[in-house]
Amino acid sequence: MSRRTRVVVIGGGITGLTTAYALEHLAPEAEVVLVEASPRLGGNIVTDVHNGFLIDYGPDSWVAAKPHATDLARELGLGDELIETIPANRKVYIAHNGALHSMPEGVLLGVPTEAYPIAVSELFTWDAKLRMGLELVVPPRAWHDGEDETVGAFLERRFGEQLTERLAGPLLGGIFAGDAYQISVRAAFPQLVAAEKTHGSLIRAMRAQKAARTAKSPERPAPRDEDPEHDRRRPRSSREKRDARDAAPPSRRPAGPSAFLSLKRGMGDLVVNLAHRVKGEVRLGAPVESVSAAPVDRGGPGRRYRVALRDEVLEADHVVFTGPAHAARRALAPLDDTLPALLGEFDYASTATVFLAFKRSDVDHPLDASGYIVPRSAGRAALACTWVGSKWDHRVPGGQALVRLFFSGQHAGREVTDEALADLARRELAAFVPLRGMAQFARIHRYGMASPQPSLGHLARLARVERALSAHPGVYLAGNGYDGIGIPECIRQAREVARAIADASAGRATREREART
């Protein structure tokens, strides 16, 4: 009788949980053991309810355009729990010169696609606006193998300095709680590089993307009082309707599709439902000390590995490491002496998130957006602020307001006390949103060295790690910040690893049958 394939999944975040879950469908004969160092599952996903407020300390949503998370949620029976951002508030403010300015309509991935909103925006000088228009004739870069460019340099080359520093840079760099002039565009936003190559212009590329999306969705008729041609006999074409809608003031436009999706009971609902579906063994409070190669059994079916826990050693045919590179560096050192140096080249940032609750009457602002972002040139401590009750339903009790401020670097470290950080958060908020009273409570969560910073050369570093791991078949590295960032990318990587393990297990079973015959 053949021995069951054993898989040890290291890490109980969204990547590890999805890997274990997917293996039960793709390789049901495999024995799966998931080990997690902390006393809880979920990794960076942390959901709590405090005084009636639903708080997501980590990610509060996922990108709707990437289907992997949405598909998983539906697969878990959470289709009816999916929620979009509140349509009336699907806009973002930008902090500039001590005030909040609306982000111009038609901005996709930091790329302005419409002339009128840029022309009337107070964010930019006329010289900068003209420079943005010239993007249409800026020649595309001829990329060569191994070349890279930062997000900031890429955008500045296409649009000029002001758009990059005041809008696109903080918008895209903020996803990583980092500096756009340090993040690799090829690693973080390969779609922008592809758009430049394919269309020669990011504006043309994003306009084509919008047109394709509009063509796929049914035409939404405008109300009669918004249609200046409703009494004319000649019906307008679809193109005329789109042109009229794009020219309309932002306040009169119908809300577009939500860029983000979440769950009514918070992101933790995804973790809870995944954990319930994992039938294999789950060990909490079980940090991994090392992964090493087991002695080769010449009569055995293949290479095996030893996963050393604090008081036990697990043998496995496959090991999936889903933690950050600095944790993998320590654990995988006994396996391959080249890996510590390679994994040590991956950068991470520490972050902190501060939630402040107020009586709604104590906040002297309409809070008519999802929040605001803060360019680094503003010289503020906070990177951004989310107005939770304006972004999502099912989060904030009536008559209350909940805001979330983001910090990184020196402000996120443990040397800054919770009290000092809460005071700083209130001052940062008050710089742009007038407050009449003190916060009812503050809730703080810190993530030490948990935010990936895919800097220049990230893809080359990843390729070197993959080459090193290829000498150890059955060992996999997956998770946030390797081959993609964000929940959908983690889920995609997890499913790909599970498929690779299933294929390898099937191949081993075939070889064992052939050996017996």
Secondary structure, DSSP 8 states (H G I E B T S, - for coil): -----EEEEE--SHHHHHHHHHHHHH-TTSEEEEE-SSSSS-TT--EEEETTEEEESS---EETTSHHHHHHHHHTT-GGGEEE--GGG---EEEETTEEEE--TTEETTEE--HHHHHH-SSS-HHHHHHHHGGGGS------TT---BHHHHHHHHH-HHHIIIIIHHHHHGGGTS-TTTBBHHHH-HHHHHHHHHHS-HHHHHHHHHHHHHHHS------GGG-TTTTSSS---HHHHHHHHHHS-GGGS-----SEEEETT-THHHHHHHHHH--SEEESS----EEEE----TTSSS--EEEE-SS-EEEESEEEE-S-HHHHHHHTTTT-TTHHHHHTT-EEEEEEEEEEEEEGGGB-S---SSEEE--GGG--S--EEEEHHHH-SSSS-TTEEEEEEEEEGGGGSTTS-HHHHHHHHHHHHHTTS-BSS--SEEEEEEEEEEEEE-BTTHHHHHHHHHHHHTTSTTEEE-STTSS--SHHHHHHHHHHHHHHHHHHHHHHHHHHHHHH-
